[in-house]
């Protein structure tokens, strides 16, 4: 798994990098088929008083790419909500993949009759 953490208008310190890595361990624990993760942390200067912290992630899994973004006043809060959103989407995808194990027609017995549809 490749992890890329970059910052726009922000220097990514070792503390921020470690915090993001620790938070992403939860996602990797739920779904281990992650190929690539790209995290972008941004600070947007809207006005002199207000600064908006933005965290976004592109997560490539086998079969799907997930994009999530989060905005907050605090960068750590933005990362927390980002990982929560990402975890929900990964769990949803994982449940879809696990429920999709239908029996192939060629593996059904020859005398198999399809169940009658109820109207």
LINURMO-V583730 format. One record per pair of residues at least 12 apart in sequence whose ideal C-beta (glycine too) atoms are under 10 Angstrom apart, sorted by the first residue. I is the first residue (numbers start at 0). GAP is how many residues later the second one is. D is the distance in whole Angstrom. If there is no record, write none. Layout:
i/gap/d
I/GAP/D
I/GAP/D
This chain:
i/gap/d
0/23/9
0/27/7
0/31/9
0/32/9
0/33/5
0/34/7
0/35/7
0/36/7
0/58/10
0/59/10
1/32/9
1/33/7
1/34/5
1/35/7
1/36/8
1/58/9
2/14/9
2/17/8
2/18/7
2/21/7
2/25/10
2/31/9
2/33/8
2/34/5
2/35/8
2/36/7
3/32/8
3/33/7
3/34/5
3/35/7
3/36/9
3/54/9
4/12/6
4/15/6
4/16/8
4/19/10
4/32/9
4/33/8
4/34/5
4/35/8
4/36/7
4/52/10
5/32/8
5/33/7
5/34/5
5/35/7
5/36/9
6/32/9
6/33/8
6/34/5
6/35/7
6/36/8
6/68/10
7/32/7
7/33/7
7/34/4
7/35/7
7/36/9
7/46/9
7/48/10
8/32/9
8/33/6
8/34/5
8/35/7
8/36/7
8/42/10
8/45/10
9/30/10
9/31/6
9/32/7
9/33/5
9/43/9
9/44/10
9/65/8
10/30/10
10/32/10
11/27/9
11/28/10
11/29/7
14/61/10
15/23/10
15/25/7
15/59/7
15/60/8
15/63/8
16/22/9
16/24/10
18/56/9
18/57/7
18/60/7
18/61/9
19/17/9
19/19/6
19/21/8
19/35/8
19/37/9
19/56/10
19/59/6
19/62/9
19/63/8
20/16/10
20/18/9
21/61/10
22/16/10
22/53/10
22/56/6
22/57/7
22/59/8
22/60/4
22/61/9
22/63/9
22/64/9
23/13/6
23/15/8
23/33/9
23/35/9
23/55/10
23/58/10
23/59/7
23/62/8
23/63/10
24/58/10
25/57/7
25/58/9
25/60/9
25/61/6
25/64/9
26/30/9
26/32/7
26/34/10
26/39/10
26/56/7
26/59/6
26/60/6
26/62/9
26/63/6
26/64/9
27/62/9
28/58/10
29/57/7
29/60/6
29/61/6
29/63/10
29/64/7
30/28/9
30/30/7
30/31/10
30/56/9
30/59/5
30/60/8
30/62/7
30/63/5
30/66/9
31/29/10
31/62/10
32/27/10
32/28/6
32/29/5
32/30/8
32/31/10
32/57/10
32/60/10
32/61/9
32/64/9
33/25/6
33/26/7
33/27/6
33/28/9
33/32/10
33/56/8
34/24/9
34/25/5
34/26/6
34/27/7
34/28/10
34/30/9
35/22/8
35/23/8
35/24/4
35/25/9
35/29/9
36/20/7
36/21/7
36/22/5
36/23/8
36/24/10
36/29/10
36/49/9
37/18/9
37/19/7
37/20/4
37/21/8
37/22/8
37/29/10
38/16/7
38/17/7
38/18/5
38/19/8
38/20/9
38/40/8
38/43/8
38/44/10
39/14/8
39/15/7
39/16/5
39/17/8
39/18/8
39/29/9
40/12/8
40/13/7
40/14/5
40/15/8
40/16/10
40/34/6
40/37/8
40/38/8
40/41/10
41/12/4
41/13/8
41/14/7
41/27/9
41/29/9
41/33/9
41/36/9
42/32/8
43/27/9
49/23/8
50/22/8
50/23/10
50/24/10
51/19/6
51/20/8
51/21/8
51/26/9
52/17/9
52/18/7
52/19/5
52/20/7
52/21/6
52/22/4
52/23/9
52/24/8
52/25/5
52/26/9
53/15/7
53/16/7
53/17/5
53/18/8
53/21/9
53/24/6
53/28/9
54/13/9
54/14/7
54/15/5
54/16/8
54/17/8
54/20/7
54/21/9
54/22/9
54/23/4
54/24/5
54/25/9
54/26/8
54/27/5
54/28/9
55/12/7
55/13/4
55/14/7
55/15/9
55/22/9
55/26/7
56/12/8
56/13/9
56/22/9
56/25/6
56/26/8
56/28/9
56/29/6
58/27/6
58/30/8
58/31/7
58/34/10
60/29/8
60/32/7
60/33/9
60/36/9
61/35/9
62/30/8
62/33/10
62/34/7
63/25/9
63/26/9
63/29/6
63/32/9
63/33/9
65/19/9
65/20/7
65/23/5
65/24/7
65/26/10
65/27/7
66/19/9
66/22/9
67/13/9
67/14/6
67/15/9
67/16/9
67/17/5
67/18/5
67/19/10
67/20/9
67/21/7
67/22/10
68/12/10
68/13/7
68/16/8
69/12/4
69/13/9
69/14/9
69/15/7
69/16/9
